């Protein structure tokens, strides 16, 4: 019978990378907790309408990348391609706006996009998603970038750059659309088919096109930043000033936009040259109209997402400190009766423990201990039972000692040597 293999773009995550992902989550949770964020879990599967309304019907995600199907009831459902929409829905359904002036939330989990797999990018990927509702001022924008810098500094991430920009409010965008269309209309025939559609519906997203020919056509174009209203200018300048006070270094990229329709004002990306062409591993921004668009009150919001797989490629957590590993070996079934007490005592002492659950020879058990790369082997046989002792073999040196059967001295001894 033929073996069944993984789906393209999906994968199994093993020990070393798994340890990195756990470390990233641990550090992120530490600072999220210190800055007053609460964790929630939102469903992986949502109504398709949720993402169409929030992300935008003409975006690449909605048109090309979502895993959408009909459930047994005939409803159109989608595996979440990003987390913000689900968090906003949960925020509205729980009526948190009625009880909390400022709401800080984060969620961690899998997202799904049907795009071409490449370095650090898969069709199932993991994100830490961070959202804040209820604050319209730029101070919270700066705090989020400070939070990102705290996480990256503790993870000892090097050679990253934070790029920031503002995409203005809807009035700024309306004004810019007229200016930009007058520039780009003579070049429409040279744009890709996607950007021809973007030019009519949301021309700002042409700046987010990944095709070099489209980006080349915009290199001398007018910029939204040059067409900001006074309120958006003040918001952005205050944001930059707060970043200075937080001691967060950023680069202002006037051409930076985000690929989702709901962003307003502040947008940002964190990039690393070590990741190749698709070099962003954290991205986010402000979305002041999204909660209202999703059926809630007019509450401002801002957030970001960390791509865990992408970040793990540039995180060096060093060699994680592993627990001592002990293998318990028995010469016969009578000696095996001591198993339960020994296993419980080692686990209680935070010592990793293995044993062979099936009856095998002592020689076979010791081969198993070697294969597991155990630090020590505890041997219990007739002599040990008779003298109420256990024998401890150092699996690296071959040295063997005897200890009292209560294990207290043995555990202290091997914990010290480790």
N, C-alpha and C positions, 0 to 999 in steps of 0.2 A: 504494500500500500504506500502511495506517495506521501511524503511528509507535507505538513501544512506550514507555510512560512508566514512571516509578518506581512502586513499590508505595506506598500511603499509609503515612505514618509513617517512610519510609526516604528517604534523601537523599544527594546528592553534596556533598562538603566541598571548598571551593575555597581559594584562596591565603591570604586574610587570616585566616580562621578556622583554617585548617590551621596557619598560623604560630603562632597563639595556642596551639593544642593541643600543638604541638611544644615551645613554650616552657614550658608547664605541666609536660609530661613531663620536660623537661630539669631544671627546678628540683626537681621531686619526686625524680627519680633522684639528684640531688646529695645531698639530705639523707637519703634512704633508705640510700644508700651510706655516708654518714658515721656513721649509727646502726646499721650492721651488718646491713642487710637484703640478702637474696639474691633475685634475680629468677628467676621460672620462668614457663613458658607451659603453660597447661592447655587441654584441648580445648574448642572451642566447642560441640560436640555430646556429650551424655552420656546415660546411661540415665535414663529418666524417674524411676525409683525413687529416684535420688540426690537429686533436688529434693523429691520428696514426703516422704521420710524426714527431710530436713534442715530444710526451710523450714516444713513443716507442712501436712497434708492439707487443713485448713480455711482456709488463708490465701487472700487474694485472688489472689496470684501463682499458686498452684497451681490454684485453681478456675477462674480467669478469664483469666489473662494469658499463660500459657506457650504457646510454639509447639511443640506436641507432635504427632508423627506416627509411623507405623510404617515402618521401613526395609525394604529388599527381603527381609530375613530374617524379617520379621514382628515384630521387637523394637520396643517403644515407646521412642522416643528424643526428646530435647528440646533445643532451642537454649537455652544457659544463660541464665536470667533474672538471675542474680547469680553472683559468683565464689567466695564462701566455701565452698560445698559442694564444688566441684571442687578447691579447694586442700586442704581437709580430706581428701578422697579420696586426693589425691596424697601428702599427708603420711603417711597410713596405709599406702598401697601401697609407699612407699619405705622404710617402717619408720624414719623419721627420729627417732622417739621413742626408739629403741634406741641411737642414736649421738650425739644432740644433747640436752643438758639444756634449752636454750632454742633454739627455731627461729624465725627471723624471715624472712618471705617476702613478696614482693609480685608482682603480675602486672598487666599492662595489656592491655586489649582490649575487644572488642565484647560487649555483652549484648543480650538480646532480650526484650521484653515487649509483648504485644498490648493496649496501653492507648490511651486517646484522646490523640493528639498535641497538644501545647500548647507554650508558650514554653520552649525549652530541654529539652523532653522528647520523645523520639522512640521509635519501636518498635525501632530499632537505636540503641544509644547506647554511649558509651565510658566506661570506668571505670578508675581506678587503685585496685586492691584491695590492702590491707595487712593481714597477719595475723601474730600472734605466738602460739606454742604453748609451754607448759611453765611459765608463771609464773602463779600464782594471786593474788599480792599486788597492791595498788593502785598500786604505783610504775610498773609498765609501762603501766597505764591513763593515768596522768598524762603519761608520756613520749610516748605517742601523740598526746595533745592538744598537747603542746609541738611535736612534729613537724609537726602541722597548722599551728600558728601560725607556725613557721619558713617553711614553704612559702608561706603566704598573705602574710606580711610581705615576702618577697623578690619576690613577684608584685605587690606594692603594692595588694593588695585592700583596699578601704575599706568601712566600714559593714557589717561582719559581726558576728554574735553567736554565741557558743558556748553552747548550752544543755546541761545535764547533769542526770542523775537516776540513781536506782537502781531496778531492778525486782525486787530481792531474789533469794533462792534459791527452790528449789521448795517448801520448807517455808513460807517467807513467803507464797508465792502460794496455797498450800493454805489457809492461815489467812485470807488476804484474800478468797479466793473466797467463803467462807461469809459474811463480813461484807458484801461487796459485793452478793451475790445477795439478801440480806435487804433491802437498800436498793432494788435495781433491779426486783425481781419485780413490784412494783405499777405499774411503768412499762413493762413488756415490750411491751404492745400499741402503745405509741407509738414503739418502736424500729424501725429499718429491718430488713428480713428478714435481712440479713447479721448485724446485731448481735444479733438473737434467737438465731441459731446460736452466735455468740461467747459469749453469756451462759451457755450450757450448757457449752461446751468450754474457752474461754479468755477469761473476762470482761475481763481486762486489756486486750484488744485493742479493746474498745469505746472506750477513750480515744484510739485511733488512727483512729477512723472520720472520714471527711472530710465527713460530712453534718452540717450545723449543728444539726438537730433532735436528733440523738443526743448531740452534744457539750453541748447545752443541758441535757439530762436528767441529765448527770453533773456539772454545775457545782457542786452542793452535796453530791456523793457522798463517802463515805469514800475515802481514798487508800491505796494500797499503802505509800507512804512512812511512814504512821502505824502500819503493822502489820509493820514489819521486825523480824527476829530480831536479837539482840545482835551476832552475827558480821557481819551485813550492815550494821548501823549503824556498826560500827568500820571496816569496809572503806571505806564511803563517806566517812566523816569523814577518814580518812587520805588518801584520794584527793584531797579538797578541799585538805588541807594541803600535799600534794605539788605541786598546781597552783600554790599561792602561791609555793612555792620555785622553781618553773620560771617564775614571773612570767607565767602564763597567766590571763587574766581570763575568767570564766565566769558564767553565770546559772543558778541552780538552779531548774528547772521541775519541780515535783512531779507534774505531770500528763504529763510526757514519757514515752512508751513507744515501742517499735519494732514494726513490723508483722510481724515474723517470730517464730515460736514459740521459736527456740533461744536467745534472749537471756536472760542472768542478770546480776544486779548492775548494774554500770556500763553506762549507755546515754548517747549524746550525739548532738546534731545541730548542724551549723553552718549558719546561716541568713543571708540577705541580703534586706532590704526591696526591693532593686532587682529581685527575681525574681518579684514578684507573690504570689498566694495560696499557690502551691506553692513555698515559699521556701527549702527545704533543699537544699544542694548537696554536703554531706558528712554522712555518718551512720555510726554504728557502735555497738559495744558488746561486752560480754563474753559468752562462750558456753561456760561451763565443762563442760557435759554433752554437747556436740555430738560430740566425737571418739569418745567411748564409744558414743553412740547410732548412730554410723556404722560401728561394728564395730571400733574401735581401743581402746587402753587408756584409762583415766580420766585424760586429760591436759587441763588447762584451756586456754582460748584466748580471744583478744580480737582485734578487727580493726575496720577501717572501709573505706569506699569513697568515692572522690571522683568525682562526676559531671562529666566533662570538659566536655561541652557546656554545662551549667549554669554551671560556673565560668568558662568562656570568655566568657560574657555580661558578667561583671563584672571581667574582667581587662583592663587597659590596658597592653599591652606597648610602647606607643609605636611609632614607625616603625622597623621592624627594619633593621639595617644590612645593606644588600645588597652583594653582590660587584659589582665593576666589570663592565660588560658590553661586550664588543667584538664587532663584526661583521666578518668577513673577506670582502672582495669581490674578484673576479677578472675581468679583462677577457676572458680566453679560456682554453681548456683547458690551454695551455702554462703559463700563470700559475697555474692551479689545482693544478699539481703541487707547489707550495709549501705547499699546504693542510696536509698531515699534520704537517710540522715545526712550523708555526705553531700549530696546534690543540694539539699536545702541550705546547708551551712555555707557552702561556697557561694551560692547565689546571693544569700543574705549579706555576704562579705564583698559583693560586687566583683566576684571572680567568675570569668566565663568558664563554663563547664561542659564537657562532652563525655559521652560513654557509648559503648556499643550496645544497643538495646537487644541484640540477638546473642545467643550463646555461641561464642567463638573461642578458639584457643588463645592463650595469653600472647603467643607470638603474633597471631593475627591482629589482636587488639593493639599491640604496640606498633605494628605497621600502620594501622589506622591512625594512631596518635601522631606518628611522623607525618602522615599525609595531611593531617589537620594543622600541622605546624604548631602543635601544642608546646607551651613553655615547660610544663611539668607533667609527669604521669604519677598518679597515686595507684599503688599496687596493693591489693588486698588478697592474701592467700592464707593457707593453713597456719603458717608461722605467725603471721600478723594477727590473726584471730586469737591464737593461743596466747600471745603475749600482749594483747590489747594495744597494738600499735598499727601504724600504717607506714608503708615505705614510699618515699618520694624520690623519683628519678628526674634529674635535670635533663631534659630532652636535647639540650644544646651541647652539654659537656659529657653526659653519660654518668655523672656523679650520682650516687644514691645514698640517702640517709633514712633513718627511722625516727618517727615522731610519736608522741602519745596520741591515742585515738580520739581525743577531744578536739584536736586540730587547732586549738587557739594559738599555740606557739608556732605551729607550721605556717599558719596564715600570716602571722606577723613577720615571720622569717622571709617568706617568698615575696611578700608585699614590699618589704624593705629592699630586697635585692633588685626588684623591678624598678 
